[in-house]
């Protein structure tokens, strides 16, 4: 169009008629963040004190300039210490809370509907996708169906995943979907029948992804993480209890998912997996307090989220620590340590553990018993 003679470049920029390459104008709309909804069970939700593989995936994508908005109806972890029986307690205590915590995972969640569990994730997903409208749906489900219902065949559980896909697409026809395989577990290592069921289910997921993918709503499959070691008795392992990932396992699962997002959907680069020196076990600091008495000391301590036990150590001040010989629980507080010498200074510390993984130490506290 013809412009008045006195119109300046600045005026045109302000009006949005011209733009400097690489910059947004006042009238332009920036690209929206990519919405990702992760739906899953305990492996995906995580428990108190965990980073979670969701955290690892978000960190990877955002570190590589992918604008991600994690979406879903929940933000919390499962509280593995204070939940009892049917009383499910949730926790805010992430090892690192500085990430987008929104998710759609639940401890104990089933993919399908079962006796006593009338509504599984496959039935709920339509409403969740309708509300949150994710661009990507990452589904990591099926382990509870296979573990707790031995009569439920891998074919039937895979059919439940097909129902989940259909229901998700009914709410958002162009949703991109990533099906995540069940990772290795110690239970499957120890039970050849269960191992076969899990292997068949994972194979059926891969087939389902290939046969159900469309141009409008593509589907990809993330295989079990390579070299994943679920046996907590192994010197180096990826699970603190044989099923749920520790910090190493979180990274392996995140890498398996991120690599398929990259190769299958061109979303972000492959994951640069480094496991050297990755600490496992509880990581959130906690305080130990010691009170002197006549020939004794009394210990009390704060909990660190997710810790199922605390390894006890004592030494005469300046000496060598005695061997860690037993674990304490929160029920042992306060702990009285008798048969000490008055006038001698003793030092104590506790090391927090999550099942088979030892983690952070408390402070060292000193106490000198006296009459």
C-alpha positions as CSV (number, residue, x, y, z in Angstrom):
1,X,0.0,0.0,0.0
2,X,1.1,3.7,-0.5
3,X,2.3,5.3,2.7
4,X,2.3,9.0,3.7
5,X,5.7,10.7,3.0
6,X,6.4,11.5,6.6
7,X,5.9,7.9,7.9
8,X,9.1,6.8,9.5
9,X,10.5,3.3,10.0
10,X,9.9,3.6,13.8
11,X,6.2,4.3,13.0
12,X,6.0,1.3,10.8
13,X,7.6,-0.9,13.4
14,X,5.2,0.3,16.1
15,X,2.3,-0.3,13.8
16,X,3.4,-3.8,13.0
17,X,3.8,-3.1,9.3
18,X,7.5,-3.8,9.4
19,X,9.4,-6.1,11.7
20,X,13.1,-6.8,12.4
21,X,13.9,-10.4,11.6
22,X,13.8,-12.6,14.7
23,X,11.7,-10.3,16.7
24,X,8.0,-10.1,17.5
25,X,5.9,-7.1,16.6
26,X,3.1,-5.6,18.8
27,X,0.6,-7.4,16.6
28,X,2.3,-10.7,16.3
29,X,1.4,-13.7,18.5
30,X,4.3,-15.8,19.8
31,X,4.2,-19.5,19.3
32,X,2.5,-21.2,22.3
33,X,4.3,-23.6,24.5
34,X,4.1,-27.3,23.6
35,X,1.7,-28.9,26.0
36,X,2.7,-32.3,27.3
37,X,0.5,-34.5,29.5
38,X,2.1,-37.6,31.1
39,X,-0.4,-40.1,32.3
40,X,0.8,-43.0,34.3
41,X,1.1,-44.9,37.6
42,X,3.5,-44.9,40.5
43,X,6.6,-45.1,38.3
44,X,5.6,-41.8,36.7
45,X,4.1,-40.0,39.8
46,X,7.1,-40.8,42.0
47,X,7.2,-40.6,45.8
48,X,8.4,-38.2,48.4
49,X,12.0,-37.1,47.9
50,X,12.2,-38.2,44.3
51,X,13.2,-36.0,41.3
52,X,10.9,-38.2,39.0
53,X,11.6,-39.0,35.4
54,X,9.1,-36.2,34.6
55,X,11.5,-33.7,36.1
56,X,14.4,-35.2,34.1
57,X,12.5,-34.9,30.9
58,X,11.4,-31.3,31.5
59,X,14.9,-30.3,32.4
60,X,16.3,-31.9,29.2
61,X,13.7,-30.2,26.9
62,X,13.9,-26.8,28.5
63,X,17.7,-26.9,28.6
64,X,17.5,-27.4,24.8
65,X,15.2,-24.4,24.2
66,X,12.0,-26.4,23.9
67,X,9.2,-24.3,25.3
68,X,7.2,-26.9,27.3
69,X,4.0,-26.6,29.3
70,X,3.4,-29.8,31.4
71,X,-0.3,-30.2,32.0
72,X,-2.6,-32.4,34.0
73,X,-4.8,-32.5,37.2
74,X,-2.0,-33.2,39.7
75,X,1.3,-31.7,40.9
76,X,2.1,-34.0,43.8
77,X,4.1,-37.0,44.7
78,X,2.9,-40.1,46.7
79,X,4.0,-40.0,50.3
80,X,5.5,-43.4,50.7
81,X,6.1,-42.9,54.5
82,X,2.8,-41.6,55.8
83,X,0.4,-43.5,53.5
84,X,-1.1,-46.5,55.2
85,X,-3.5,-49.1,53.8
86,X,-6.1,-47.3,51.8
87,X,-5.1,-43.9,53.2
88,X,-3.2,-42.4,50.3
89,X,-1.3,-39.3,51.3
90,X,0.4,-37.0,48.8
91,X,3.5,-34.9,49.2
92,X,5.0,-31.7,47.8
93,X,8.6,-32.7,48.7
94,X,10.4,-33.0,45.4
95,X,14.2,-33.4,45.5
96,X,14.2,-30.4,43.1
97,X,10.8,-28.6,43.0
98,X,12.1,-26.1,40.4
99,X,10.3,-27.5,37.3
100,X,6.8,-27.7,35.8
101,X,5.2,-30.3,38.1
102,X,1.8,-30.7,36.4
103,X,1.0,-34.3,35.5
104,X,-1.7,-37.0,35.2
105,X,-0.2,-39.9,37.1
106,X,-1.4,-41.7,40.2
107,X,0.1,-44.3,42.5
108,X,-1.6,-47.6,42.0
109,X,-3.4,-46.5,38.8
110,X,-4.7,-49.2,36.4
111,X,-4.9,-48.8,32.7
112,X,-8.2,-50.7,32.5
113,X,-11.3,-51.2,34.7
114,X,-11.3,-54.1,37.1
115,X,-13.3,-55.5,40.0
116,X,-12.9,-53.1,42.8
117,X,-11.4,-50.6,40.4
118,X,-14.3,-49.6,38.1
119,X,-12.6,-46.7,36.4
120,X,-9.2,-47.0,34.8
121,X,-7.1,-44.5,33.0
122,X,-8.5,-45.6,29.6
123,X,-11.9,-44.4,30.7
124,X,-10.7,-41.2,32.4
125,X,-8.5,-40.0,29.6
126,X,-11.2,-38.5,27.4
127,X,-12.2,-35.9,30.1
128,X,-8.5,-35.2,31.0
129,X,-7.6,-34.5,27.3
130,X,-10.7,-32.5,26.8
131,X,-9.8,-30.2,29.7
132,X,-6.0,-29.8,29.2
133,X,-5.8,-30.2,25.3
134,X,-2.2,-31.6,25.3
135,X,-0.2,-31.5,22.1
136,X,1.5,-34.7,23.3
137,X,0.1,-37.5,25.4
138,X,2.7,-39.7,27.0
139,X,1.1,-42.9,28.3
140,X,3.1,-45.1,30.7
141,X,0.6,-47.7,32.1
142,X,-0.2,-51.4,32.3
143,X,2.2,-52.7,35.0
144,X,-0.5,-52.8,37.7
145,X,-2.9,-54.6,35.4
146,X,-0.4,-57.3,34.7
147,X,1.0,-57.6,38.2
148,X,-2.2,-57.6,40.2
149,X,-4.6,-59.4,37.9
150,X,-2.9,-62.6,36.8
151,X,-6.0,-63.6,34.7
152,X,-5.7,-60.4,32.7
153,X,-3.9,-61.2,29.5
154,X,-1.3,-59.0,27.8
155,X,-3.7,-58.9,24.8
156,X,-6.5,-57.6,27.0
157,X,-4.3,-54.9,28.6
158,X,-3.0,-53.8,25.2
159,X,-6.7,-53.5,24.1
160,X,-7.2,-51.2,27.1
161,X,-4.4,-49.0,25.7
162,X,-6.2,-49.0,22.3
163,X,-9.3,-47.8,24.1
164,X,-7.2,-45.0,25.8
165,X,-5.9,-43.9,22.4
166,X,-9.5,-43.9,20.9
167,X,-10.8,-41.9,23.9
168,X,-8.0,-39.4,23.8
169,X,-8.5,-38.8,20.1
170,X,-12.2,-38.3,20.6
171,X,-11.3,-35.3,22.8
172,X,-8.4,-34.0,20.6
173,X,-8.2,-35.7,17.1
174,X,-4.7,-34.4,16.4
175,X,-3.1,-35.4,19.7
176,X,0.4,-36.9,19.3
177,X,0.8,-40.0,21.5
178,X,3.9,-41.8,22.9
179,X,3.4,-45.3,24.4
180,X,6.0,-46.1,27.0
181,X,7.0,-49.7,27.7
182,X,7.0,-51.2,31.1
183,X,10.6,-51.0,32.4
184,X,12.3,-54.1,33.9
185,X,11.4,-55.0,37.4
186,X,12.9,-57.4,39.9
187,X,9.6,-59.3,40.2
188,X,9.8,-60.1,36.5
189,X,13.5,-61.1,36.9
190,X,12.4,-63.6,39.5
191,X,9.3,-64.9,37.8
192,X,9.6,-66.2,34.3
193,X,5.8,-66.2,33.8
194,X,5.5,-62.6,34.7
195,X,8.5,-61.7,32.6
196,X,6.8,-63.3,29.6
197,X,3.6,-61.4,30.2
198,X,5.4,-58.1,30.4
199,X,7.5,-58.8,27.3
200,X,4.4,-59.7,25.3
201,X,2.6,-56.6,26.5
202,X,5.5,-54.4,25.5
203,X,5.6,-56.1,22.0
204,X,1.9,-55.5,21.6
205,X,2.4,-51.8,22.5
206,X,4.9,-51.5,19.8
207,X,2.5,-53.1,17.3
208,X,-0.3,-50.9,18.5
209,X,1.7,-47.8,17.9
210,X,2.6,-48.8,14.4
211,X,-0.9,-50.0,13.4
212,X,-2.8,-47.1,15.0
213,X,-0.6,-44.1,13.9
214,X,-2.1,-41.7,11.5
215,X,-0.9,-38.5,9.8
216,X,-3.2,-36.4,11.9
217,X,-2.5,-38.2,15.2
218,X,0.9,-40.0,15.0
219,X,1.8,-42.6,17.6
220,X,5.3,-43.7,18.6
221,X,6.6,-46.4,21.0
222,X,9.4,-46.0,23.6
223,X,11.1,-49.4,24.3
224,X,12.3,-50.3,27.8
225,X,15.5,-48.4,28.8
226,X,18.7,-50.1,27.7
227,X,20.8,-51.6,30.5
228,X,18.2,-50.9,33.2
229,X,19.0,-52.8,36.3
230,X,16.1,-53.3,38.6
231,X,17.8,-55.7,41.1
232,X,18.5,-53.6,44.2
233,X,20.9,-56.2,45.4
234,X,23.3,-55.5,42.4
235,X,26.2,-53.2,43.2
236,X,24.9,-50.6,40.7
237,X,21.1,-50.6,40.2
238,X,18.4,-48.3,38.9
239,X,15.5,-49.1,41.3
240,X,15.3,-48.6,45.1
241,X,12.8,-51.4,45.6
242,X,12.8,-53.4,42.4
243,X,9.9,-51.6,40.8
244,X,10.2,-47.8,41.3
245,X,13.2,-45.9,39.8
246,X,15.9,-44.3,41.8
247,X,17.8,-41.3,40.5
248,X,19.6,-43.5,38.0
249,X,16.4,-45.1,36.8
250,X,14.7,-41.8,36.4
251,X,17.4,-40.7,34.0
252,X,17.2,-43.9,32.0
253,X,13.4,-43.6,31.6
254,X,13.6,-40.0,30.7
255,X,16.3,-40.7,28.2
256,X,14.2,-43.5,26.5
257,X,11.2,-41.1,26.3
258,X,13.2,-38.1,25.1
259,X,15.0,-40.1,22.4
260,X,11.7,-41.1,20.8
261,X,10.3,-37.6,21.1
262,X,13.3,-36.5,19.2
263,X,13.4,-39.2,16.5
264,X,9.7,-39.8,16.2
265,X,8.3,-36.3,16.5
266,X,11.4,-34.0,16.1
267,X,10.7,-32.5,19.6
268,X,14.0,-31.7,21.1
269,X,17.4,-33.4,20.7
270,X,18.3,-36.9,21.9
271,X,19.0,-37.2,25.6
272,X,22.7,-37.0,26.6
273,X,22.7,-39.8,29.3
274,X,25.4,-39.5,31.9
275,X,25.1,-41.7,35.0
276,X,28.6,-41.4,36.4
277,X,28.5,-40.2,40.0
278,X,24.7,-39.9,40.1
279,X,23.7,-40.1,43.9
280,X,20.8,-42.3,44.9
281,X,18.8,-42.4,48.1
282,X,17.3,-39.4,49.9
283,X,18.8,-36.0,49.1
284,X,16.9,-33.5,51.3
285,X,18.9,-32.5,54.4
286,X,17.6,-33.2,57.9
287,X,18.6,-32.3,61.4
288,X,19.9,-34.6,64.2
289,X,19.8,-33.4,67.8
290,X,21.6,-35.0,70.8
291,X,20.8,-34.4,74.5
292,X,23.2,-35.5,77.3
293,X,22.1,-37.4,80.4
294,X,23.7,-39.5,83.2
295,X,25.7,-42.1,81.3
296,X,23.5,-41.8,78.3
297,X,22.5,-39.7,75.3
298,X,19.1,-39.1,73.7
299,X,18.8,-38.7,70.0
300,X,16.0,-37.1,68.1
301,X,15.8,-36.1,64.4
302,X,13.7,-34.6,61.7
303,X,12.6,-36.8,58.8
304,X,13.8,-36.3,55.3
305,X,11.0,-36.9,52.7
306,X,10.8,-40.4,51.4
307,X,13.2,-42.0,53.8
308,X,12.1,-45.4,55.1
309,X,15.0,-45.8,57.5
310,X,18.0,-44.1,59.1
311,X,21.4,-45.8,59.5
312,X,22.9,-45.2,62.9
313,X,26.5,-44.3,63.6
314,X,28.5,-43.3,66.7
315,X,32.1,-42.6,67.5
316,X,34.2,-41.1,70.4
317,X,34.9,-37.5,69.3
318,X,37.8,-37.5,66.8
319,X,37.8,-41.2,66.4
320,X,36.6,-43.6,63.7
321,X,33.0,-44.1,63.1
322,X,31.6,-47.5,64.2
323,X,30.1,-49.7,61.5
324,X,26.5,-49.0,60.5
325,X,24.8,-51.9,62.1
326,X,21.0,-51.2,62.0
327,X,18.4,-48.9,60.7
328,X,16.1,-46.7,62.8
329,X,12.6,-45.6,61.7
330,X,10.7,-42.5,62.7
331,X,8.9,-44.7,65.3
332,X,12.2,-45.0,67.1
333,X,12.3,-41.3,68.0
334,X,13.5,-40.3,70.5
335,X,16.3,-42.9,70.8
336,X,18.1,-43.4,74.1
337,X,21.7,-44.6,73.9
338,X,22.7,-45.9,77.4
339,X,26.0,-47.3,78.9
340,X,28.1,-44.3,78.0
341,X,31.0,-42.9,80.0
342,X,30.4,-39.6,81.8
343,X,32.9,-36.9,80.7
344,X,33.6,-38.5,77.4
345,X,32.4,-36.7,74.3
346,X,30.5,-38.8,71.7
347,X,29.5,-37.9,68.2
348,X,26.5,-39.3,66.2
349,X,25.2,-39.1,62.7
350,X,22.4,-40.8,60.7
351,X,22.3,-41.7,57.1
352,X,18.9,-41.6,55.4
353,X,17.8,-44.6,53.3
354,X,15.0,-45.2,50.9
355,X,14.5,-49.0,51.0
356,X,17.8,-50.3,49.6
357,X,19.4,-47.0,48.7
358,X,21.5,-45.0,51.2
359,X,21.5,-41.3,50.7
360,X,22.3,-38.1,52.6
361,X,23.8,-37.9,56.1
362,X,22.5,-35.7,58.9
363,X,24.7,-33.2,60.7
364,X,27.1,-34.6,63.2
365,X,25.9,-33.8,66.8
366,X,28.2,-34.0,69.9
367,X,27.2,-34.9,73.4
368,X,29.1,-35.3,76.7
369,X,27.2,-37.3,79.3
370,X,27.5,-36.2,82.9
371,X,26.0,-37.2,86.3
